[in-house]
Amino acid sequence: MSWNTFSLGLATNFMHIPTPATNVLQFGSLTLHIYGLCILAGMILAVSLSLLRLRKLRAVEENCSLSASDLLDIALITLPCGIVGARVYYVVTVPKHYLEHPLDVFAINQGGLGIMGGLIAGILAAVVVCRVKGLNLNHFAYCCVPTVPLAQAVGRLGNWFNGELYGFETDLPWGLDISRGQYLPTKFYHPTFLYEIIWDVIIFALLLFIFNKRHYNSIVVAPTYLLLYTIGRSVVESFRIDYSEYFLGVRVNMWFSVTLMLLSICWLIALAAKSGRLAQFLGRGGSAQP
């Protein structure tokens, strides 16, 4: 059974998810785009939780080189770099519109951020800043990486207000009504933005559970997050029908997601090999059992 014919045979008169009637807040002459507010709220939440985790880390680690001011300095550099990277990724992977309307490249408030580009740019920026300031990457990873998927979940709400990120038609009770756009109000679609929100929250909970105070010195949290996110993103991407460029018949976002998934696996293997745990694991696997 293909995704576009997937159905549980449920009646379509259940309550469905409506698309908000507007994606802006108007205060006199001031217009605030909810998409941007969701991204900002996600960033603030991530930084706040990172500071709380830093306080927890410093309580058990006497030699912690990371301070609250250091973390805020990193955030002030990493977050804008992540936004720029996300925008560049989106523009490059969906180039047709921006070749015809080049000034729209700067209209971030209208939507159009690719999380894969944001992750790459954000990780690189954080590594560079930590190296320049002589900070421990393990400590930074412990404080900040687990908060990233929660920030993503909050940011994804902006896609709902923009009427973006939907999948195949469905008669499931949580089908998305995007009649505000180009489709008929009697049709409903998989709310892929919601699926990703749920997965991001699950990743957040898993990372907090796995990387507790006994694992604070392990940088493995970063590739673990990337692996979990790209697994879920690949599944969600298989539902989506909103506009995307294709390469060899596959959505470009799917190619990038699978590529990052493979890189995260290689990263985990490299860390395991560096720590000697990979050799120990392979040795156990190859030993004869009585």
Secondary structure, DSSP 8 states (H G I E B T S, - for coil): --GGG------TTS--EE--S-SEEEETTEEEEHHHHHHHHHHHHHHHHHHHHHHHHHHH-TT----HHHHHHHHHHHHHHHHHHHHHHHHHHSHHHHHH-GGGGG-GGG----HHHHHHHHHHHHHHHHHHHT--HHHHHHHHGGGHHHHHHHHHHHHHHHT---BSB--STT-EE-TTTTS-TT--B--HHHHHHHHHHHHHHHHHHHSSGGGTT-TTHHHHHHHHHHHHHHHHHTTB-S---EETTEEHHHHHHHHHHHHHHHHHHHHHHHHTHHHHHHHHHHS---
